[in-house]
């Protein structure tokens, strides 16, 4: 049941709810009226925080209060709640579009410096596989020369599932695609697909770490859960455009690449 709840929560997030708001709403929707104490037990969120979450859900009119001793809370019907959240989101987008011209004009007029002109190296920290993969996808779209990747056994599978069309398009443009990873019977079908658009070599020492170097960008990440799921929260990564770090890791990648066993033919045997 917990897996079902997590999946529902994941699908509620695009509607503008925080994860904890979505969780509390889900428990109320599935289990019916509950007290704050009962919700705290179910969700493992501190009771004082549950009260704040319930108050925020009441403010957006998707949770109602049932008077009594003790006070209980009830989620409104799911269709009604989703329509309400969609309407609110569309209203926010409409207002944002109205404010766009004003913000751009006044920002450019009164801003003393332009952030895009900063030349010093930057670093980003990411958590959750969806966030990591979104960044990788954006990096792949920007690629002009090369995409070098060290990944896991299932990482090769996830690459095909998530980026196949983008990578094929980049290969047609002449971008060099190279993957180092654990190749085995389980992922050979996907490895064969990668061999059609680039080169794959067998990584001698399997690892949970992943490294993606795309032109002048680098993303290092760790797959604590090496499943094919794209929604796990256990991944985290570090992105940078620091040239010295990228040059060093690109050199180490190519050194390992030159020692690695090529995967050339399309076969089901390892």
C-alpha positions as YAML, in Angstrom:
chain: A
units: angstrom
residues:
- id: 1
  name: UNK
  ca: [0.00, 0.00, 0.00]
- id: 2
  name: UNK
  ca: [2.86, 2.37, 0.77]
- id: 3
  name: UNK
  ca: [4.15, 2.04, -2.79]
- id: 4
  name: UNK
  ca: [0.71, 2.99, -4.12]
- id: 5
  name: UNK
  ca: [0.63, 6.03, -1.84]
- id: 6
  name: UNK
  ca: [4.11, 7.10, -2.99]
- id: 7
  name: UNK
  ca: [3.04, 6.79, -6.61]
- id: 8
  name: UNK
  ca: [-0.08, 8.87, -6.02]
- id: 9
  name: UNK
  ca: [1.99, 11.50, -4.21]
- id: 10
  name: UNK
  ca: [4.47, 11.66, -7.12]
- id: 11
  name: UNK
  ca: [1.59, 12.27, -9.52]
- id: 12
  name: UNK
  ca: [0.10, 15.01, -7.35]
- id: 13
  name: UNK
  ca: [3.30, 17.09, -7.30]
- id: 14
  name: UNK
  ca: [2.77, 18.63, -10.78]
- id: 15
  name: UNK
  ca: [-0.46, 20.12, -9.46]
- id: 16
  name: UNK
  ca: [1.55, 22.50, -7.27]
- id: 17
  name: UNK
  ca: [1.47, 20.63, -3.97]
- id: 18
  name: UNK
  ca: [4.54, 20.01, -1.87]
- id: 19
  name: UNK
  ca: [5.39, 16.38, -1.17]
- id: 20
  name: UNK
  ca: [4.11, 16.61, 2.42]
- id: 21
  name: UNK
  ca: [0.90, 18.34, 1.33]
- id: 22
  name: UNK
  ca: [0.33, 15.65, -1.29]
- id: 23
  name: UNK
  ca: [0.99, 12.94, 1.28]
- id: 24
  name: UNK
  ca: [-1.47, 14.30, 3.84]
- id: 25
  name: UNK
  ca: [-4.12, 14.83, 1.15]
- id: 26
  name: UNK
  ca: [-3.60, 11.27, -0.10]
- id: 27
  name: UNK
  ca: [-4.02, 9.73, 3.35]
- id: 28
  name: UNK
  ca: [-7.21, 11.72, 3.89]
- id: 29
  name: UNK
  ca: [-8.53, 10.80, 0.46]
- id: 30
  name: UNK
  ca: [-7.81, 7.09, 0.81]
- id: 31
  name: UNK
  ca: [-8.61, 6.55, 4.48]
- id: 32
  name: UNK
  ca: [-11.33, 9.12, 5.13]
- id: 33
  name: UNK
  ca: [-11.59, 11.63, 7.99]
- id: 34
  name: UNK
  ca: [-8.61, 11.62, 10.34]
- id: 35
  name: UNK
  ca: [-7.34, 13.63, 13.27]
- id: 36
  name: UNK
  ca: [-3.99, 15.40, 13.11]
- id: 37
  name: UNK
  ca: [-2.58, 12.81, 15.49]
- id: 38
  name: UNK
  ca: [-3.73, 9.94, 13.29]
- id: 39
  name: UNK
  ca: [-2.26, 11.64, 10.22]
- id: 40
  name: UNK
  ca: [1.01, 12.15, 12.06]
- id: 41
  name: UNK
  ca: [1.17, 8.42, 12.80]
- id: 42
  name: UNK
  ca: [0.33, 7.44, 9.22]
- id: 43
  name: UNK
  ca: [2.68, 9.91, 7.52]
- id: 44
  name: UNK
  ca: [5.45, 9.93, 10.17]
- id: 45
  name: UNK
  ca: [5.38, 13.73, 10.08]
- id: 46
  name: UNK
  ca: [5.48, 15.62, 13.41]
- id: 47
  name: UNK
  ca: [2.01, 16.55, 14.65]
- id: 48
  name: UNK
  ca: [2.75, 20.29, 14.85]
- id: 49
  name: UNK
  ca: [3.90, 20.19, 11.23]
- id: 50
  name: UNK
  ca: [0.80, 18.20, 10.24]
- id: 51
  name: UNK
  ca: [-1.35, 21.02, 11.64]
- id: 52
  name: UNK
  ca: [0.52, 23.56, 9.48]
- id: 53
  name: UNK
  ca: [0.10, 21.35, 6.40]
- id: 54
  name: UNK
  ca: [-3.62, 20.90, 7.09]
- id: 55
  name: UNK
  ca: [-3.99, 24.66, 7.48]
- id: 56
  name: UNK
  ca: [-2.30, 25.21, 4.09]
- id: 57
  name: UNK
  ca: [-4.56, 22.62, 2.44]
- id: 58
  name: UNK
  ca: [-7.61, 24.31, 3.95]
- id: 59
  name: UNK
  ca: [-6.39, 27.64, 2.56]
- id: 60
  name: UNK
  ca: [-6.47, 26.23, -0.99]
- id: 61
  name: UNK
  ca: [-9.86, 24.62, -0.29]
- id: 62
  name: UNK
  ca: [-9.06, 20.95, -0.89]
- id: 63
  name: UNK
  ca: [-9.32, 19.86, 2.77]
- id: 64
  name: UNK
  ca: [-12.24, 20.54, 5.09]
- id: 65
  name: UNK
  ca: [-12.57, 20.49, 8.87]
- id: 66
  name: UNK
  ca: [-15.17, 18.35, 10.68]
- id: 67
  name: UNK
  ca: [-16.02, 19.91, 14.02]
- id: 68
  name: UNK
  ca: [-16.05, 17.66, 17.04]
- id: 69
  name: UNK
  ca: [-13.88, 16.38, 19.84]
- id: 70
  name: UNK
  ca: [-11.36, 15.71, 18.53]
- id: 71
  name: UNK
  ca: [-11.42, 17.74, 15.31]
- id: 72
  name: UNK
  ca: [-11.09, 15.63, 12.18]
- id: 73
  name: UNK
  ca: [-10.13, 16.57, 8.64]
- id: 74
  name: UNK
  ca: [-11.52, 15.39, 5.31]
- id: 75
  name: UNK
  ca: [-10.23, 15.66, 1.74]
- id: 76
  name: UNK
  ca: [-12.71, 16.88, -0.86]
- id: 77
  name: UNK
  ca: [-13.44, 14.47, -3.78]
- id: 78
  name: UNK
  ca: [-10.35, 13.88, -5.92]
- id: 79
  name: UNK
  ca: [-11.86, 15.12, -9.21]
- id: 80
  name: UNK
  ca: [-13.03, 18.31, -7.54]
- id: 81
  name: UNK
  ca: [-9.63, 18.80, -5.91]
- id: 82
  name: UNK
  ca: [-7.68, 18.28, -9.15]
- id: 83
  name: UNK
  ca: [-9.95, 20.65, -11.07]
- id: 84
  name: UNK
  ca: [-9.46, 23.25, -8.34]
- id: 85
  name: UNK
  ca: [-5.67, 22.86, -8.43]
- id: 86
  name: UNK
  ca: [-5.61, 23.01, -12.25]
- id: 87
  name: UNK
  ca: [-7.73, 26.18, -12.23]
- id: 88
  name: UNK
  ca: [-5.39, 27.79, -9.69]
- id: 89
  name: UNK
  ca: [-2.34, 26.78, -11.75]
- id: 90
  name: UNK
  ca: [-3.85, 28.20, -14.95]
- id: 91
  name: UNK
  ca: [-4.67, 31.42, -13.11]
- id: 92
  name: UNK
  ca: [-1.07, 31.71, -11.83]
- id: 93
  name: UNK
  ca: [0.29, 31.11, -15.34]
- id: 94
  name: UNK
  ca: [-2.02, 33.75, -16.82]
- id: 95
  name: UNK
  ca: [-0.91, 36.30, -14.22]
- id: 96
  name: UNK
  ca: [2.74, 35.36, -14.74]
- id: 97
  name: UNK
  ca: [2.41, 35.97, -18.50]
- id: 98
  name: UNK
  ca: [0.81, 39.35, -17.82]
- id: 99
  name: UNK
  ca: [3.75, 40.33, -15.60]
- id: 100
  name: UNK
  ca: [6.45, 39.02, -17.96]
- id: 101
  name: UNK
  ca: [6.97, 42.16, -20.04]
- id: 102
  name: UNK
  ca: [6.99, 44.39, -16.95]
- id: 103
  name: UNK
  ca: [9.55, 42.26, -15.11]
- id: 104
  name: UNK
  ca: [11.90, 41.92, -18.10]
- id: 105
  name: UNK
  ca: [11.81, 45.65, -18.83]
- id: 106
  name: UNK
  ca: [12.39, 46.84, -15.28]
- id: 107
  name: UNK
  ca: [14.92, 44.11, -14.52]
- id: 108
  name: UNK
  ca: [17.07, 45.10, -17.50]
- id: 109
  name: UNK
  ca: [16.70, 48.80, -16.62]
- id: 110
  name: UNK
  ca: [17.60, 48.63, -12.94]
- id: 111
  name: UNK
  ca: [19.81, 45.56, -12.67]
- id: 112
  name: UNK
  ca: [23.44, 46.66, -12.23]
- id: 113
  name: UNK
  ca: [24.89, 43.43, -13.63]
- id: 114
  name: UNK
  ca: [23.68, 40.67, -15.89]
- id: 115
  name: UNK
  ca: [23.88, 37.22, -14.31]
- id: 116
  name: UNK
  ca: [24.46, 35.61, -17.69]
- id: 117
  name: UNK
  ca: [27.69, 37.58, -18.07]
- id: 118
  name: UNK
  ca: [29.31, 36.11, -14.96]
- id: 119
  name: UNK
  ca: [32.35, 34.16, -16.11]
- id: 120
  name: UNK
  ca: [33.40, 32.36, -12.94]
- id: 121
  name: UNK
  ca: [32.81, 28.57, -12.64]
- id: 122
  name: UNK
  ca: [29.47, 27.45, -11.26]
- id: 123
  name: UNK
  ca: [28.25, 24.45, -9.29]
- id: 124
  name: UNK
  ca: [24.78, 22.96, -8.87]
- id: 125
  name: UNK
  ca: [23.67, 20.31, -6.39]
- id: 126
  name: UNK
  ca: [20.77, 18.02, -7.28]
- id: 127
  name: UNK
  ca: [18.75, 15.34, -5.51]
- id: 128
  name: UNK
  ca: [16.28, 12.84, -6.93]
- id: 129
  name: UNK
  ca: [16.64, 10.92, -10.19]
- id: 130
  name: UNK
  ca: [14.04, 13.01, -12.00]
- id: 131
  name: UNK
  ca: [16.03, 16.19, -11.35]
- id: 132
  name: UNK
  ca: [19.31, 14.54, -12.33]
- id: 133
  name: UNK
  ca: [17.82, 13.16, -15.55]
- id: 134
  name: UNK
  ca: [16.18, 16.47, -16.45]
- id: 135
  name: UNK
  ca: [19.57, 18.17, -16.25]
- id: 136
  name: UNK
  ca: [21.25, 15.41, -18.29]
- id: 137
  name: UNK
  ca: [18.55, 15.77, -20.95]
- id: 138
  name: UNK
  ca: [19.16, 19.53, -21.15]
- id: 139
  name: UNK
  ca: [22.92, 18.94, -21.37]
- id: 140
  name: UNK
  ca: [22.44, 16.42, -24.20]
- id: 141
  name: UNK
  ca: [20.33, 18.91, -26.14]
- id: 142
  name: UNK
  ca: [23.15, 21.49, -25.84]
- id: 143
  name: UNK
  ca: [25.88, 19.08, -26.96]
- id: 144
  name: UNK
  ca: [27.98, 20.20, -29.92]
- id: 145
  name: UNK
  ca: [31.02, 17.89, -29.88]
- id: 146
  name: UNK
  ca: [30.92, 14.96, -27.48]
- id: 147
  name: UNK
  ca: [28.92, 13.08, -24.86]
- id: 148
  name: UNK
  ca: [31.07, 10.83, -22.65]
- id: 149
  name: UNK
  ca: [29.37, 8.73, -19.97]
- id: 150
  name: UNK
  ca: [30.36, 6.31, -17.23]
- id: 151
  name: UNK
  ca: [27.28, 4.58, -15.89]
- id: 152
  name: UNK
  ca: [25.90, 1.50, -14.18]
- id: 153
  name: UNK
  ca: [24.34, -1.70, -15.52]
- id: 154
  name: UNK
  ca: [20.84, -0.30, -15.31]
- id: 155
  name: UNK
  ca: [22.14, 3.15, -16.19]
- id: 156
  name: UNK
  ca: [22.67, 1.89, -19.74]
- id: 157
  name: UNK
  ca: [19.05, 0.75, -19.79]
- id: 158
  name: UNK
  ca: [17.78, 4.07, -18.40]
- id: 159
  name: UNK
  ca: [19.81, 5.94, -21.03]
- id: 160
  name: UNK
  ca: [17.91, 4.26, -23.86]
- id: 161
  name: UNK
  ca: [14.55, 4.63, -22.13]
- id: 162
  name: UNK
  ca: [15.03, 8.33, -21.35]
- id: 163
  name: UNK
  ca: [17.29, 9.82, -24.02]
- id: 164
  name: UNK
  ca: [17.09, 7.62, -27.11]
- id: 165
  name: UNK
  ca: [15.55, 10.18, -29.48]
- id: 166
  name: UNK
  ca: [17.78, 13.04, -28.31]
- id: 167
  name: UNK
  ca: [20.94, 10.93, -28.60]
- id: 168
  name: UNK
  ca: [20.01, 9.66, -32.05]
- id: 169
  name: UNK
  ca: [19.47, 13.23, -33.23]
- id: 170
  name: UNK
  ca: [22.82, 14.33, -31.79]
- id: 171
  name: UNK
  ca: [24.58, 11.36, -33.40]
- id: 172
  name: UNK
  ca: [23.18, 12.46, -36.78]
- id: 173
  name: UNK
  ca: [24.72, 15.89, -36.17]
- id: 174
  name: UNK
  ca: [28.15, 14.30, -35.63]
- id: 175
  name: UNK
  ca: [28.33, 14.45, -31.84]
- id: 176
  name: UNK
  ca: [30.63, 11.70, -30.49]
- id: 177
  name: UNK
  ca: [28.79, 9.35, -28.12]
- id: 178
  name: UNK
  ca: [30.79, 7.07, -25.81]
- id: 179
  name: UNK
  ca: [29.55, 4.94, -22.88]
- id: 180
  name: UNK
  ca: [31.56, 3.02, -20.31]
- id: 181
  name: UNK
  ca: [29.44, 0.67, -18.23]
- id: 182
  name: UNK
  ca: [28.75, -2.80, -16.91]
- id: 183
  name: UNK
  ca: [27.62, -4.88, -19.89]
- id: 184
  name: UNK
  ca: [25.79, -8.14, -19.24]
- id: 185
  name: UNK
  ca: [23.03, -10.39, -20.56]
- id: 186
  name: UNK
  ca: [20.35, -8.33, -18.82]
- id: 187
  name: UNK
  ca: [21.11, -5.07, -20.58]
- id: 188
  name: UNK
  ca: [22.53, -6.34, -23.88]
- id: 189
  name: UNK
  ca: [19.43, -5.38, -25.87]
- id: 190
  name: UNK
  ca: [19.88, -1.76, -24.76]
- id: 191
  name: UNK
  ca: [23.64, -1.86, -25.25]
- id: 192
  name: UNK
  ca: [23.04, -2.99, -28.84]
- id: 193
  name: UNK
  ca: [20.82, 0.03, -29.36]
- id: 194
  name: UNK
  ca: [23.53, 2.37, -28.03]
- id: 195
  name: UNK
  ca: [26.04, 0.72, -30.36]
- id: 196
  name: UNK
  ca: [23.87, 1.80, -33.29]
- id: 197
  name: UNK
  ca: [24.35, 5.48, -32.49]
- id: 198
  name: UNK
  ca: [27.68, 5.50, -30.63]
- id: 199
  name: UNK
  ca: [30.32, 3.35, -28.96]
- id: 200
  name: UNK
  ca: [30.04, 1.23, -25.82]
- id: 201
  name: UNK
  ca: [32.89, -0.33, -23.86]
- id: 202
  name: UNK
  ca: [32.82, -2.63, -20.86]
- id: 203
  name: UNK
  ca: [33.75, -1.04, -17.55]
- id: 204
  name: UNK
  ca: [36.18, -3.32, -15.72]
- id: 205
  name: UNK
  ca: [35.04, -2.37, -12.21]
- id: 206
  name: UNK
  ca: [31.26, -1.86, -11.82]
- id: 207
  name: UNK
  ca: [30.34, 1.14, -9.71]
- id: 208
  name: UNK
  ca: [27.27, 2.97, -8.45]
- id: 209
  name: UNK
  ca: [28.80, 6.26, -9.59]
- id: 210
  name: UNK
  ca: [27.90, 7.94, -12.86]
- id: 211
  name: UNK
  ca: [29.86, 10.54, -14.76]
- id: 212
  name: UNK
  ca: [28.55, 12.54, -17.71]
- id: 213
  name: UNK
  ca: [30.86, 14.91, -19.61]
- id: 214
  name: UNK
  ca: [29.19, 16.91, -22.35]
- id: 215
  name: UNK
  ca: [31.43, 19.48, -24.04]
- id: 216
  name: UNK
  ca: [32.18, 22.03, -21.29]
- id: 217
  name: UNK
  ca: [29.78, 20.63, -18.66]
- id: 218
  name: UNK
  ca: [30.16, 17.81, -16.17]
- id: 219
  name: UNK
  ca: [27.69, 15.97, -13.97]
- id: 220
  name: UNK
  ca: [28.80, 13.49, -11.33]
- id: 221
  name: UNK
  ca: [26.05, 11.50, -9.65]
- id: 222
  name: UNK
  ca: [25.55, 8.45, -7.45]
- id: 223
  name: UNK
  ca: [22.79, 5.90, -8.02]
- id: 224
  name: UNK
  ca: [22.15, 4.53, -4.53]
- id: 225
  name: UNK
  ca: [19.15, 2.71, -6.00]
- id: 226
  name: UNK
  ca: [20.26, 1.26, -9.36]
- id: 227
  name: UNK
  ca: [16.75, 0.29, -10.46]
- id: 228
  name: UNK
  ca: [15.30, 1.33, -13.80]
- id: 229
  name: UNK
  ca: [12.84, 3.59, -11.96]
- id: 230
  name: UNK
  ca: [13.03, 7.24, -12.97]
- id: 231
  name: UNK
  ca: [11.31, 8.51, -9.81]
- id: 232
  name: UNK
  ca: [13.59, 7.30, -7.01]
- id: 233
  name: UNK
  ca: [14.60, 10.03, -4.58]
- id: 234
  name: UNK
  ca: [17.89, 8.41, -3.57]
- id: 235
  name: UNK
  ca: [20.07, 9.79, -6.37]
- id: 236
  name: UNK
  ca: [22.10, 12.94, -5.91]
- id: 237
  name: UNK
  ca: [24.47, 14.77, -8.23]
- id: 238
  name: UNK
  ca: [26.90, 17.65, -8.66]
- id: 239
  name: UNK
  ca: [27.09, 19.69, -11.88]
- id: 240
  name: UNK
  ca: [29.89, 22.08, -12.79]
- id: 241
  name: UNK
  ca: [31.39, 23.94, -15.72]
- id: 242
  name: UNK
  ca: [34.79, 24.33, -14.05]
- id: 243
  name: UNK
  ca: [37.25, 23.77, -16.92]
- id: 244
  name: UNK
  ca: [40.14, 22.32, -14.89]
- id: 245
  name: UNK
  ca: [37.95, 19.65, -13.29]
- id: 246
  name: UNK
  ca: [36.35, 18.79, -16.63]
- id: 247
  name: UNK
  ca: [39.75, 18.52, -18.37]
- id: 248
  name: UNK
  ca: [41.10, 16.20, -15.67]
- id: 249
  name: UNK
  ca: [38.07, 13.88, -15.62]
- id: 250
  name: UNK
  ca: [37.88, 13.83, -19.41]
- id: 251
  name: UNK
  ca: [41.53, 12.73, -19.48]
- id: 252
  name: UNK
  ca: [40.79, 9.98, -16.92]
- id: 253
  name: UNK
  ca: [37.72, 8.90, -18.89]
- id: 254
  name: UNK
  ca: [39.72, 8.54, -22.10]
- id: 255
  name: UNK
  ca: [42.47, 6.65, -20.27]
- id: 256
  name: UNK
  ca: [39.92, 4.14, -19.01]
- id: 257
  name: UNK
  ca: [38.25, 4.10, -22.42]
- id: 258
  name: UNK
  ca: [41.48, 3.09, -24.13]
- id: 259
  name: UNK
  ca: [41.90, 0.16, -21.72]
- id: 260
  name: UNK
  ca: [38.29, -1.00, -21.88]
- id: 261
  name: UNK
  ca: [36.91, -3.86, -23.96]
- id: 262
  name: UNK
  ca: [34.91, -2.60, -26.97]
- id: 263
  name: UNK
  ca: [31.38, -3.87, -27.56]
- id: 264
  name: UNK
  ca: [31.20, -4.00, -31.32]
- id: 265
  name: UNK
  ca: [28.80, -6.62, -32.59]
- id: 266
  name: UNK
  ca: [25.11, -6.87, -31.90]
- id: 267
  name: UNK
  ca: [24.84, -10.08, -29.94]
- id: 268
  name: UNK
  ca: [22.97, -11.47, -26.96]
- id: 269
  name: UNK
  ca: [26.14, -12.97, -25.51]
- id: 270
  name: UNK
  ca: [28.54, -11.15, -23.21]
...
